[in-house]
Amino acid sequence: MFGIGTTELIIIMFIILLIFGAKKLPELAQGLGKGIREFKKASNDIQEELSMDKLDEQIKSTKNEKKDEKKDEMKSEKTEKKDI
C-alpha cells in the first residue's frame, strides 16, 4: 500500500492516536467519510453532465445531417423537374 509496510502503518496510527485522542478519532473518520462521499458524488455528477452534453451534440449533429439530406433531396428533385 503506497510502499508503506505494516510496521510503518502501525506507527502512523499510534501517532495519530496520540495527537487527536481516542474520543476525536471517530469524529475525524466520520468527517473523512463524508468528504469522500461528497467528492464521489460531485465526480459522478460531472461525468453525467459531460455524457449528457455529448448526447446532446450527437442528437444535434444527427438532426443537421437529416436536414442536409432533405435539402439534397429537394435540390435533386428540382433539377429533375427542370430537366423534364
Contact map, one row per residue, 1 for C-alpha under 8 A:
111110000000000000000000000000000000000000000000000000000000000000000000000000000000
111100000000000000000000000000000000000000000000000000000000000000000000000000000000
111110000000000000000000000000000000000000000000000000000000000000000000000000000000
111111011000000000000000000000000000000000000000000000000000000000000000000000000000
101111111000000000000000000000000000000000000000000000000000000000000000000000000000
000111111100000000000000000000000000000000000000000000000000000000000000000000000000
000011111110000000000000000000000000000000000000000000000000000000000000000000000000
000111111111000000000000000000000000000000000000000000000000000000000000000000000000
000111111111100000000000000000000000000000000000000000000000000000000000000000000000
000001111111110000000000000000000000000000000000000000000000000000000000000000000000
000000111111111000000000000000000000000000000000000000000000000000000000000000000000
000000011111111100000000000000000000000000000000000000000000000000000000000000000000
000000001111111110000000000000000000000000000000000000000000000000000000000000000000
000000000111111111000000000000000000000000000000000000000000000000000000000000000000
000000000011111111100000000000000000000000000000000000000000000000000000000000000000
000000000001111111111000000000000000000000000000000000000000000000000000000000000000
000000000000111111111100100000000000000000000000000000000000000000000000000000000000
000000000000011111111000000000000000000000000000000000000000000000000000000000000000
000000000000001111111000000000000000000000000000000000000000000000000000000000000000
000000000000000111111111100000000000000000000000000000000000000000000000000000000000
000000000000000111111111100000000000000000000000000000000000000000000000000000000000
000000000000000010011111110000000000000000000000000000000000000000000000000000000000
000000000000000000011111111000000000000000000000000000000000000000000000000000000000
000000000000000000011111111100000000000000000000000000000000000000000000000000000000
000000000000000010011111111110000000000000000000000000000000000000000000000000000000
000000000000000000000111111111000000000000000000000000000000000000000000000000000000
000000000000000000000011111111100000000000000000000000000000000000000000000000000000
000000000000000000000001111111110000000000000000000000000000000000000000000000000000
000000000000000000000000111111111000000000000000000000000000000000000000000000000000
000000000000000000000000011111111100000000000000000000000000000000000000000000000000
000000000000000000000000001111111110000000000000000000000000000000000000000000000000
000000000000000000000000000111111111000000000000000000000000000000000000000000000000
000000000000000000000000000011111111100000000000000000000000000000000000000000000000
000000000000000000000000000001111111110000000000000000000000000000000000000000000000
000000000000000000000000000000111111111000000000000000000000000000000000000000000000
000000000000000000000000000000011111111100000000000000000000000000000000000000000000
000000000000000000000000000000001111111110000000000000000000000000000000000000000000
000000000000000000000000000000000111111111000000000000000000000000000000000000000000
000000000000000000000000000000000011111111100000000000000000000000000000000000000000
000000000000000000000000000000000001111111110000000000000000000000000000000000000000
000000000000000000000000000000000000111111111000000000000000000000000000000000000000
000000000000000000000000000000000000011111111100000000000000000000000000000000000000
000000000000000000000000000000000000001111111110000000000000000000000000000000000000
000000000000000000000000000000000000000111111111000000000000000000000000000000000000
000000000000000000000000000000000000000011111111100000000000000000000000000000000000
000000000000000000000000000000000000000001111111110000000000000000000000000000000000
000000000000000000000000000000000000000000111111111000000000000000000000000000000000
000000000000000000000000000000000000000000011111111100000000000000000000000000000000
000000000000000000000000000000000000000000001111111110000000000000000000000000000000
000000000000000000000000000000000000000000000111111111000000000000000000000000000000
000000000000000000000000000000000000000000000011111111100000000000000000000000000000
000000000000000000000000000000000000000000000001111111110000000000000000000000000000
000000000000000000000000000000000000000000000000111111111000000000000000000000000000
000000000000000000000000000000000000000000000000011111111100000000000000000000000000
000000000000000000000000000000000000000000000000001111111110000000000000000000000000
000000000000000000000000000000000000000000000000000111111111000000000000000000000000
000000000000000000000000000000000000000000000000000011111111100000000000000000000000
000000000000000000000000000000000000000000000000000001111111110000000000000000000000
000000000000000000000000000000000000000000000000000000111111111000000000000000000000
000000000000000000000000000000000000000000000000000000011111111100000000000000000000
000000000000000000000000000000000000000000000000000000001111111110000000000000000000
000000000000000000000000000000000000000000000000000000000111111111000000000000000000
000000000000000000000000000000000000000000000000000000000011111111100000000000000000
000000000000000000000000000000000000000000000000000000000001111111110000000000000000
000000000000000000000000000000000000000000000000000000000000111111111000000000000000
000000000000000000000000000000000000000000000000000000000000011111111100000000000000
000000000000000000000000000000000000000000000000000000000000001111111110000000000000
000000000000000000000000000000000000000000000000000000000000000111111111000000000000
000000000000000000000000000000000000000000000000000000000000000011111111100000000000
000000000000000000000000000000000000000000000000000000000000000001111111110000000000
000000000000000000000000000000000000000000000000000000000000000000111111111000000000
000000000000000000000000000000000000000000000000000000000000000000011111111100000000
000000000000000000000000000000000000000000000000000000000000000000001111111110000000
000000000000000000000000000000000000000000000000000000000000000000000111111111000000
000000000000000000000000000000000000000000000000000000000000000000000011111111100000
000000000000000000000000000000000000000000000000000000000000000000000001111111110000
000000000000000000000000000000000000000000000000000000000000000000000000111111111000
000000000000000000000000000000000000000000000000000000000000000000000000011111111100
000000000000000000000000000000000000000000000000000000000000000000000000001111111110
000000000000000000000000000000000000000000000000000000000000000000000000000111111111
000000000000000000000000000000000000000000000000000000000000000000000000000011111111
000000000000000000000000000000000000000000000000000000000000000000000000000001111111
000000000000000000000000000000000000000000000000000000000000000000000000000000111111
000000000000000000000000000000000000000000000000000000000000000000000000000000011111
